[in-house]
Amino acid sequence: MRDKTYSILKKLLKNKSHLCRAELAKLTNALTTIHYLESRRYIEQGLTEDGSPDGIFVISDSGREYVMTRKAERKQFIVNFFSQFVTGLITGGTGVFVLERLIALLLSAMS
């Protein structure tokens, strides 16, 4: 399952770190709402000169940290996946070769 929070925050980073409420609402779903992102302090709403919300959302420092952490986790997952794949391939190939030689040796001894 894809991480909707990660994709929204990544989009905010690519979009010069700000989106208006309407654009941000298009990216959210029932689980990842604007309110959820604000409550987790991943995004912050800008303020006008008189202190009222202006409807422009920016990514916060904790949002940037979330994106960097997810990128590191994904990179580590890919590295682990391929290293385990290669290790399994080498081990399996070696095991098959050894078993084949052992079976050939046993069959020649029986003849």
Secondary structure, 3 states (H helix, E strand, C coil): CCCHHHHHHHHHHHCCCEEEHHHHHHHCCCCCCHHHHHHCCCEEEEECCCCCEEEEEEECHHHHHHHHHHHHHHHHHHHHHHHHHHHHHHHHHHHHHHHHHHHHHHHHHHC
